[in-house]
Amino acid sequence: MFSTRFTQHSLVTEAHKTIRCYQATPKITVDATMGNGHDTDFLACHSETVYAFDIQKAALNSTEQRLQKTNRLHKVHLIQASHELMQQYLPGSEKVDVFMFNLGYLPHSDEAIITQTTSTLLALESAINYLSPTGIISIMTYPGHNGGKTEMDAVINWLHLQSNECAITHIHSQQETATSPHLFTLVKQ
Ligand SMILES: C[S@@+](CC[C@H](N)C(=O)[O-])C[C@H]1O[C@@H](n2cnc3c(N)ncnc32)[C@H](O)[C@@H]1O
C-alpha cells in the first residue's frame, strides 16, 4: 500500500510525531544519519538504547555535546561508520523498533559530504531486515541539493518495491516547493 498525505507541521516535527504515534515505547532505535544529533536525542528521549551512525567525526562530536546537555549520552552508541555497515554494530539477537534516515549533508558543514544513493539503498535493505514486526522506518529526502533528487527517486522506487508487504506513506509539506524535503514512512503490514 502506498498512500499520500499532507502536513502543516515541519517535516522534522511530523517525523517525530508519526514515530511517537506508531511506536509509543520503542526499545531499540537507530539513527542512520546522526548529523547534529536532533533525531538521536529525540530517539534517546523515548527509547532504551539508540545506535547512531555518521561517517563524520564532526557529527559525533556535535551529537555527543547535545546528549551531554540533555543527560542522555548513556543511552546512545555513537558509531562513526557508514550506515550500510549497520549489521556489524547492531545486536544480532534483537529487532529494531524505529529507524530514522535524514538524508543529505551535515548542516553548516561541507555540502559535498552527502548520503549516496547506493549506500542509502543498502542501508534501507538492512533496516527492513532488522525492523521489528511493529516497527517503523522514517526517511527524509532532500531533492534540492546536488544529487538529492536522484537519491529521492531511487528511494521512492525502492519503497514501491516494498509496498506489497509494507504500508508506505509519502508525507508532503503544505508549503511544498520543488526543492522542499519529502518525508516517507514504512511499516510492516
Ligand atoms: C541531514 S544530516 C542528518 C541530520 C540529523 N539527523 C539531525 O537530527 O541533526 C545528514 C547526515 O548524514 C551523514 N551521512 C552521509 N553519508 C552517510 C553514511 N553513508 N552513513 C551515515 N551517515 C551519513 C552526513 O554526514 C550528515 O551528518
PDBQT file of the ligand as one rigid body, heavy atoms in Angstrom, charges set to zero:
ROOT
HETATM    1  C1  LIG A 201      20.726  15.976   7.170  1.00  0.00    +0.000 C 
HETATM    2  S1  LIG A 201      22.038  15.358   8.175  1.00  0.00    +0.000 S 
HETATM    3  C2  LIG A 201      21.214  14.473   9.452  1.00  0.00    +0.000 C 
HETATM    4  C3  LIG A 201      20.532  15.346  10.472  1.00  0.00    +0.000 C 
HETATM    5  C4  LIG A 201      20.384  14.686  11.812  1.00  0.00    +0.000 C 
HETATM    6  N1  LIG A 201      19.522  13.516  11.779  1.00  0.00    +0.000 N 
HETATM    7  C5  LIG A 201      19.990  15.621  12.929  1.00  0.00    +0.000 C 
HETATM    8  O1  LIG A 201      18.989  15.365  13.623  1.00  0.00    +0.000 OA
HETATM    9  O2  LIG A 201      20.713  16.620  13.144  1.00  0.00    +0.000 OA
HETATM   10  C6  LIG A 201      22.693  14.032   7.197  1.00  0.00    +0.000 C 
HETATM   11  C7  LIG A 201      23.905  13.340   7.830  1.00  0.00    +0.000 C 
HETATM   12  O3  LIG A 201      24.143  12.127   7.121  1.00  0.00    +0.000 OA
HETATM   13  C8  LIG A 201      25.516  11.864   7.236  1.00  0.00    +0.000 C 
HETATM   14  N2  LIG A 201      25.910  10.831   6.276  1.00  0.00    +0.000 N 
HETATM   15  C9  LIG A 201      26.274  10.966   4.980  1.00  0.00    +0.000 A 
HETATM   16  N3  LIG A 201      26.562   9.769   4.449  1.00  0.00    +0.000 NA
HETATM   17  C10 LIG A 201      26.387   8.852   5.433  1.00  0.00    +0.000 A 
HETATM   18  C11 LIG A 201      26.532   7.441   5.505  1.00  0.00    +0.000 A 
HETATM   19  N4  LIG A 201      26.920   6.733   4.441  1.00  0.00    +0.000 N 
HETATM   20  N5  LIG A 201      26.279   6.813   6.682  1.00  0.00    +0.000 NA
HETATM   21  C12 LIG A 201      25.879   7.524   7.763  1.00  0.00    +0.000 A 
HETATM   22  N6  LIG A 201      25.719   8.876   7.763  1.00  0.00    +0.000 NA
HETATM   23  C13 LIG A 201      25.970   9.523   6.606  1.00  0.00    +0.000 A 
HETATM   24  C14 LIG A 201      26.146  13.217   6.972  1.00  0.00    +0.000 C 
HETATM   25  O4  LIG A 201      27.486  13.223   7.425  1.00  0.00    +0.000 OA
HETATM   26  C15 LIG A 201      25.218  14.129   7.750  1.00  0.00    +0.000 C 
HETATM   27  O5  LIG A 201      25.714  14.381   9.030  1.00  0.00    +0.000 OA
ENDROOT
TORSDOF 0
